[in-house]
């Protein structure tokens, strides 16, 4: 091969002769003669560097070819599936043994959501999945959060630059649920739905706070619905979940989407109101609830002078922590096998 640059042409002649003398011919690319050529590039005028560097690379490739090597050895390899646990070229008897599927298990949150869903369906409720991304209207406006209302500040919400929102509560589904099923009301049927799913908040992480967690949202709309039905439904639902009789109590609270609104607590399943390390004083706050605000019903196309309803929203992790006496919510997202194996 001929080279236009005389300096490179002379170096090529020297290097080719030296190649024949080397025992390990691939060492030719480490030769000082070749290194000196590369070191010359920064000293050349700008207009000459590209052509000079290109010829050096051509020389390097020629030397590797003469040494019996390819400058790009990957071109000779068969393509592989990088997601496979072994190369397609690996002989069958040398391939690693795959783990048996029966060694795996469901995540405790998945298992507990299935239990909650089963209880809801036995109580006559539908189970509907939520969304992983939503908009401001379903997150706030449809739930009676006026623009600039201070209640919007109660949520440390993840919002994209396009204005899309990672739902901070499963209540984003209330308008969709009621709107899609409002025709049932005219036939005397009630709307009865449970929404268990993932939610996101910009939280400072600690034993009781996590940026990604799960909620269960109950929505019921019909005629003559009142607070007594809400409390009876929740008591039955939670007694079935904890597998024991519970006492309940409420205290007034504020949510924009319910009126009246309550914080809902149950007697501690572990100490029966005597006080312990789980509850402290015999009661455990479980969730927020209330009668659906008339404005929420209106925005879903339902006449609040004819129909009423109730809703609740609570954390799934909180229920699981109480049920299994778990002291740190961060365990669920940690991937710690010693924690997860307890639920296998």
Secondary structure, DSSP 8 states (H G I E B T S, - for coil): ---SSHHHHHHHHHHHHHHHH-SSGGGGGG-HHHHHHHHHGGGS-HHHHHHHHHHHHHHHHHHHHHTT--TTGGGGS----TTSSS-TTS-GGGS-----GGG----HHHHHHHHHHHHHHHTT-EE----SSB-HHHHTGGGT--TT-GGGGGS--EE-TTS-EE-SSGGGGHHHHHHHHHHHHHTT--EEEEEEEEEE-----BTTB-SEEEEEEEEEEESS--HHHHHHHHHHHHHHHHTS---EEEEEEEETTEEEEEEEEEE-TTTTTS--TTTSSSEEEEEEEEEE-HHHHHHTT--TTT-EEEEEEEEHHHHHHHHHT---TTHHHH--HHHHGGG-
